[in-house]
Amino acid sequence: MRIDEIIAERKPTFSIEFFPPKTPEAAEELFATARELQALEPDFVSVTYGAGGSTRDGTVEITRALQNEIGFETMAHLSCVGETTEGLATTLDRIEAAGIENVFALRGDPPRGQADFIQPEGGLGSAAELAAFVSAGWSFGIGGTCFPEVHPEAPDLDADLHYLKTKVDAGARFLITQLFFDNQVYFDFVRAARAQGIEVPILAGVIPVTSFAQTRRICGLCDATIPPALEAAFAAAGGEAEREFELGIAYAAQQCVELLIAGAPGIHFYALNRAPATRAVLGALKASRPWERVRGDAAEMERAD
């Protein structure tokens, strides 16, 4: 089923991002994680493309297996990095043949050691071009990413939203944010996007922190800000794994409750191929159902859902 149709039918949606494993042991861990999380009935899962398109074949195969063997609705990430249009078309045909109905269109990050993105000869130069390419030849549900704290390469929010509008106009039917920790950043971003005529659903990307050091590295790669109060709380945990895990779950759960009460159409969990933290947060949300307490001013969050 197309994810834009799922979002329109189910409010809110819950989804999970996985990445392709690099070893047989990691593959076993991923499928064990997937089976644990399937019990909570997420609405869909996505599988990343890997840095520099390095896991292209693995993305299609893992996405197919998660759909056919585990029973998830799935979405395959697709990147422009290092690809000709012919290569992209071949991958899209493989995705279609595998019965996968959704694609997440990305420009992609440069390969390791390369400072800037370089458009491949015979390839595409942006996620908007990729969304248009997919729309022209296939009937996938197309998703796109967005950056509540502004894309690292954009000069300012206005320029970033202007580009985001071109991505939506090219065929992206829903958006998933980069991870963030300050909900006000998401609320302000959604209002600004609506003011620019971006009407598609914007799902909130949330990472339940299990290791603060790891999360800080991830935030450094994507220019996500860690609020000072949260950083201080983790510093007080003194690096103790159990305390960090408990703090991460508590913070993510409260963050999701506030987002859902405010009318966010869905939460997309960055699970890092591990089940316990996402299972704890999603389980608590499904038990408490905070979206049933949606505030009266939630129209902007829900518009076009």
VOLO-917762 format. One record per residue (C-alpha): residue number from 1; x, y, z; residue in one letter. Coordinates in nm, 2 decimals. Layout:
NODE_seq_xx_yy_zz_type
NODE_NUM_X_Y_Z_a
...
% end
This chain:
NODE_seq_xx_yy_zz_type
NODE_1_0.00_0.00_0.00_m
NODE_2_0.12_0.35_-0.08_r
NODE_3_0.24_0.54_0.23_i
NODE_4_0.05_0.86_0.14_d
NODE_5_-0.27_0.65_0.14_e
NODE_6_-0.17_0.50_0.48_i
NODE_7_-0.12_0.84_0.63_i
NODE_8_-0.45_0.96_0.49_a
NODE_9_-0.64_0.66_0.65_e
NODE_10_-0.46_0.62_0.98_r
NODE_11_-0.40_0.90_1.23_k
NODE_12_-0.14_0.91_1.36_p
NODE_13_0.11_0.67_1.18_t
NODE_14_0.41_0.51_1.34_f
NODE_15_0.71_0.41_1.13_s
NODE_16_1.06_0.28_1.18_i
NODE_17_1.39_0.33_0.99_e
NODE_18_1.64_0.04_0.95_f
NODE_19_1.97_0.03_0.76_f
NODE_20_2.11_-0.26_0.56_p
NODE_21_2.34_-0.49_0.77_p
NODE_22_2.70_-0.54_0.66_k
NODE_23_2.76_-0.89_0.81_t
NODE_24_2.56_-1.21_0.86_p
NODE_25_2.55_-1.15_1.23_e
NODE_26_2.42_-0.80_1.18_a
NODE_27_2.15_-0.94_0.95_a
NODE_28_2.04_-1.18_1.22_e
NODE_29_2.02_-0.89_1.47_e
NODE_30_1.82_-0.68_1.23_l
NODE_31_1.56_-0.95_1.16_f
NODE_32_1.53_-1.02_1.54_a
NODE_33_1.47_-0.65_1.59_t
NODE_34_1.22_-0.64_1.31_a
NODE_35_1.02_-0.93_1.46_r
NODE_36_1.02_-0.77_1.80_e
NODE_37_0.89_-0.44_1.67_l
NODE_38_0.63_-0.61_1.44_q
NODE_39_0.44_-0.70_1.75_a
NODE_40_0.36_-0.33_1.79_l
NODE_41_0.22_-0.31_1.44_e
NODE_42_0.41_-0.01_1.29_p
NODE_43_0.24_0.13_0.98_d
NODE_44_0.55_0.11_0.77_f
NODE_45_0.93_0.07_0.78_v
NODE_46_1.20_0.22_0.56_s
NODE_47_1.54_0.10_0.47_v
NODE_48_1.83_0.34_0.41_t
NODE_49_2.05_0.35_0.10_y
NODE_50_2.39_0.37_0.28_g
NODE_51_2.65_0.64_0.26_a
NODE_52_2.74_0.71_-0.10_g
NODE_53_2.49_0.46_-0.22_g
NODE_54_2.72_0.18_-0.09_s
NODE_55_2.44_-0.05_0.01_t
NODE_56_2.21_-0.01_-0.30_r
NODE_57_2.16_-0.39_-0.36_d
NODE_58_2.13_-0.46_0.01_g
NODE_59_1.85_-0.19_0.04_t
NODE_60_1.63_-0.36_-0.21_v
NODE_61_1.69_-0.71_-0.08_e
NODE_62_1.63_-0.61_0.29_i
NODE_63_1.33_-0.41_0.20_t
NODE_64_1.18_-0.70_0.01_r
NODE_65_1.25_-0.94_0.30_a
NODE_66_1.10_-0.71_0.56_l
NODE_67_0.79_-0.70_0.35_q
NODE_68_0.76_-1.06_0.24_n
NODE_69_0.90_-1.24_0.54_e
NODE_70_0.81_-1.02_0.83_i
NODE_71_0.49_-0.86_0.69_g
NODE_72_0.58_-0.49_0.71_f
NODE_73_0.46_-0.23_0.46_e
NODE_74_0.80_-0.10_0.33_t
NODE_75_0.97_0.19_0.17_m
NODE_76_1.31_0.17_0.00_a
NODE_77_1.54_0.47_0.01_h
NODE_78_1.70_0.58_-0.32_l
NODE_79_1.99_0.82_-0.38_s
NODE_80_2.14_1.00_-0.67_c
NODE_81_2.50_0.95_-0.56_v
NODE_82_2.71_0.77_-0.81_g
NODE_83_2.41_0.67_-1.03_e
NODE_84_2.32_0.73_-1.39_t
NODE_85_1.95_0.76_-1.48_t
NODE_86_1.98_0.42_-1.64_e
NODE_87_2.11_0.28_-1.32_g
NODE_88_1.83_0.44_-1.12_l
NODE_89_1.57_0.31_-1.36_a
NODE_90_1.72_-0.04_-1.32_t
NODE_91_1.69_-0.01_-0.94_t
NODE_92_1.34_0.12_-0.96_l
NODE_93_1.24_-0.17_-1.18_d
NODE_94_1.39_-0.41_-0.92_r
NODE_95_1.20_-0.23_-0.64_i
NODE_96_0.88_-0.26_-0.84_e
NODE_97_0.93_-0.62_-0.93_a
NODE_98_0.99_-0.70_-0.56_a
NODE_99_0.63_-0.57_-0.48_g
NODE_100_0.75_-0.26_-0.29_i
NODE_101_0.52_0.03_-0.35_e
NODE_102_0.71_0.32_-0.19_n
NODE_103_1.04_0.51_-0.25_v
NODE_104_1.21_0.77_-0.04_f
NODE_105_1.38_1.01_-0.29_a
NODE_106_1.71_1.15_-0.17_l
NODE_107_2.00_1.34_-0.33_r
NODE_108_2.23_1.15_-0.09_g
NODE_109_2.55_1.25_0.10_d
NODE_110_2.88_1.25_-0.07_p
NODE_111_3.09_0.93_-0.04_p
NODE_112_3.34_0.93_0.25_r
NODE_113_3.64_1.14_0.17_g
NODE_114_3.45_1.36_-0.08_q
NODE_115_3.36_1.71_0.07_a
NODE_116_3.08_1.80_-0.17_d
NODE_117_2.81_1.63_-0.37_f
NODE_118_2.91_1.60_-0.73_i
NODE_119_2.63_1.52_-0.99_q
NODE_120_2.72_1.20_-1.16_p
NODE_121_2.77_1.21_-1.54_e
NODE_122_2.44_1.10_-1.68_g
NODE_123_2.28_1.12_-1.34_g
NODE_124_2.07_1.36_-1.14_l
NODE_125_2.16_1.64_-0.91_g
NODE_126_1.89_1.67_-0.65_s
NODE_127_1.61_1.49_-0.47_a
NODE_128_1.36_1.71_-0.65_a
NODE_129_1.50_1.58_-0.99_e
NODE_130_1.48_1.23_-0.85_l
NODE_131_1.12_1.27_-0.74_a
NODE_132_1.03_1.40_-1.08_a
NODE_133_1.22_1.11_-1.25_f
NODE_134_1.03_0.85_-1.04_v
NODE_135_0.70_1.02_-1.09_s
NODE_136_0.74_1.02_-1.47_a
NODE_137_0.80_0.65_-1.50_g
NODE_138_0.66_0.46_-1.20_w
NODE_139_0.36_0.47_-0.97_s
NODE_140_0.54_0.46_-0.63_f
NODE_141_0.43_0.65_-0.33_g
NODE_142_0.72_0.90_-0.30_i
NODE_143_0.85_1.04_0.02_g
NODE_144_1.11_1.31_0.09_g
NODE_145_1.32_1.44_0.37_t
NODE_146_1.31_1.78_0.53_c
NODE_147_1.52_1.96_0.79_f
NODE_148_1.35_2.15_1.07_p
NODE_149_1.69_2.31_1.16_e
NODE_150_1.76_2.39_0.80_v
NODE_151_1.96_2.17_0.56_h
NODE_152_2.34_2.22_0.63_p
NODE_153_2.40_2.34_0.27_e
NODE_154_2.10_2.59_0.27_a
NODE_155_2.18_2.96_0.34_p
NODE_156_1.86_3.00_0.54_d
NODE_157_1.52_2.86_0.61_l
NODE_158_1.35_3.05_0.33_d
NODE_159_1.59_2.91_0.07_a
NODE_160_1.55_2.56_0.22_d
NODE_161_1.17_2.58_0.21_l
NODE_162_1.17_2.72_-0.15_h
NODE_163_1.37_2.41_-0.25_y
NODE_164_1.15_2.18_-0.05_l
NODE_165_0.85_2.31_-0.23_k
NODE_166_1.01_2.21_-0.56_t
NODE_167_1.06_1.86_-0.42_k
NODE_168_0.69_1.84_-0.33_v
NODE_169_0.58_1.98_-0.66_d
NODE_170_0.80_1.71_-0.83_a
NODE_171_0.60_1.43_-0.67_g
NODE_172_0.69_1.39_-0.30_a
NODE_173_0.35_1.31_-0.13_r
NODE_174_0.48_1.31_0.23_f
NODE_175_0.78_1.43_0.42_l
NODE_176_0.99_1.29_0.71_i
NODE_177_1.20_1.52_0.92_t
NODE_178_1.56_1.48_1.01_q
NODE_179_1.59_1.40_1.38_l
NODE_180_1.53_1.68_1.63_f
NODE_181_1.50_1.71_2.01_f
NODE_182_1.33_2.05_2.05_d
NODE_183_0.96_2.02_1.95_n
NODE_184_0.92_2.39_1.91_q
NODE_185_1.17_2.36_1.61_v
NODE_186_0.92_2.12_1.45_y
NODE_187_0.62_2.33_1.52_f
NODE_188_0.78_2.64_1.38_d
NODE_189_0.90_2.45_1.07_f
NODE_190_0.56_2.31_0.99_v
NODE_191_0.40_2.66_1.02_r
NODE_192_0.67_2.80_0.79_a
NODE_193_0.62_2.52_0.54_a
NODE_194_0.25_2.57_0.53_r
NODE_195_0.30_2.94_0.47_a
NODE_196_0.52_2.85_0.17_q
NODE_197_0.23_2.64_0.03_g
NODE_198_0.38_2.30_0.13_i
NODE_199_0.06_2.11_0.22_e
NODE_200_0.18_1.74_0.24_v
NODE_201_0.19_1.56_0.57_p
NODE_202_0.52_1.62_0.77_i
NODE_203_0.61_1.32_0.99_l
NODE_204_0.83_1.39_1.29_a
NODE_205_1.16_1.20_1.30_g
NODE_206_1.25_1.10_1.66_v
NODE_207_1.55_0.90_1.79_i
NODE_208_1.52_0.74_2.13_p
NODE_209_1.87_0.79_2.27_v
NODE_210_2.04_0.47_2.40_t
NODE_211_2.40_0.60_2.38_s
NODE_212_2.46_0.97_2.42_f
NODE_213_2.81_0.95_2.27_a
NODE_214_2.67_0.78_1.96_q
NODE_215_2.38_1.02_1.93_t
NODE_216_2.61_1.32_1.96_r
NODE_217_2.81_1.18_1.67_r
NODE_218_2.50_1.14_1.46_i
NODE_219_2.39_1.50_1.54_c
NODE_220_2.73_1.62_1.43_g
NODE_221_2.68_1.46_1.10_l
NODE_222_2.34_1.61_1.03_c
NODE_223_2.37_1.94_1.22_d
NODE_224_2.10_1.85_1.47_a
NODE_225_2.10_2.05_1.79_t
NODE_226_2.09_1.89_2.13_i
NODE_227_1.92_2.13_2.38_p
NODE_228_2.14_2.23_2.67_p
NODE_229_1.91_2.09_2.93_a
NODE_230_1.91_1.75_2.76_l
NODE_231_2.29_1.76_2.73_e
NODE_232_2.32_1.84_3.10_a
NODE_233_2.09_1.56_3.19_a
NODE_234_2.30_1.31_3.00_f
NODE_235_2.62_1.46_3.15_a
NODE_236_2.47_1.39_3.49_a
NODE_237_2.42_1.03_3.40_a
NODE_238_2.80_1.00_3.41_g
NODE_239_2.82_0.77_3.10_g
NODE_240_2.63_0.49_3.28_e
NODE_241_2.46_0.29_3.00_a
NODE_242_2.15_0.19_3.20_e
NODE_243_2.09_0.55_3.31_r
NODE_244_2.14_0.68_2.96_e
NODE_245_1.90_0.42_2.82_f
NODE_246_1.63_0.51_3.08_e
NODE_247_1.68_0.89_3.02_l
NODE_248_1.66_0.84_2.64_g
NODE_249_1.33_0.65_2.66_i
NODE_250_1.18_0.90_2.90_a
NODE_251_1.27_1.20_2.69_y
NODE_252_1.16_1.04_2.36_a
NODE_253_0.83_0.93_2.51_a
NODE_254_0.75_1.28_2.64_q
NODE_255_0.87_1.43_2.31_q
NODE_256_0.63_1.21_2.12_c
NODE_257_0.34_1.27_2.35_v
NODE_258_0.37_1.65_2.30_e
NODE_259_0.40_1.61_1.92_l
NODE_260_0.10_1.39_1.90_l
NODE_261_-0.12_1.61_2.13_i
NODE_262_-0.02_1.90_1.90_a
NODE_263_-0.15_1.71_1.60_g
NODE_264_0.17_1.57_1.44_a
NODE_265_0.04_1.32_1.17_p
NODE_266_0.30_1.06_1.26_g
NODE_267_0.63_0.96_1.43_i
NODE_268_0.92_0.81_1.24_h
NODE_269_1.16_0.63_1.47_f
NODE_270_1.53_0.62_1.40_y
NODE_271_1.58_0.28_1.57_a
NODE_272_1.94_0.21_1.46_l
NODE_273_1.85_-0.16_1.40_n
NODE_274_1.78_-0.22_1.78_r
NODE_275_1.45_-0.29_1.93_a
NODE_276_1.44_-0.21_2.31_p
NODE_277_1.42_0.17_2.31_a
NODE_278_1.18_0.21_2.02_t
NODE_279_0.97_-0.08_2.15_r
NODE_280_0.95_0.09_2.49_a
NODE_281_0.85_0.43_2.35_v
NODE_282_0.61_0.30_2.09_l
NODE_283_0.45_0.06_2.33_g
NODE_284_0.39_0.33_2.59_a
NODE_285_0.24_0.56_2.32_l
NODE_286_0.00_0.29_2.20_k
NODE_287_-0.10_0.22_2.55_a
NODE_288_-0.16_0.58_2.65_s
NODE_289_-0.30_0.71_2.31_r
NODE_290_-0.21_1.08_2.36_p
NODE_291_-0.33_1.17_2.01_w
NODE_292_-0.69_1.14_2.15_e
NODE_293_-0.61_1.46_2.34_r
NODE_294_-0.53_1.66_2.03_v
NODE_295_-0.54_2.03_2.10_r
NODE_296_-0.78_2.26_1.92_g
NODE_297_-0.50_2.45_1.75_d
NODE_298_-0.36_2.14_1.57_a
NODE_299_-0.49_2.22_1.23_a
NODE_300_-0.16_2.32_1.08_e
NODE_301_0.01_2.00_1.19_m
NODE_302_-0.27_1.79_1.04_e
NODE_303_-0.33_1.99_0.72_r
NODE_304_-0.34_1.77_0.41_a
NODE_305_-0.32_1.45_0.61_d
% end
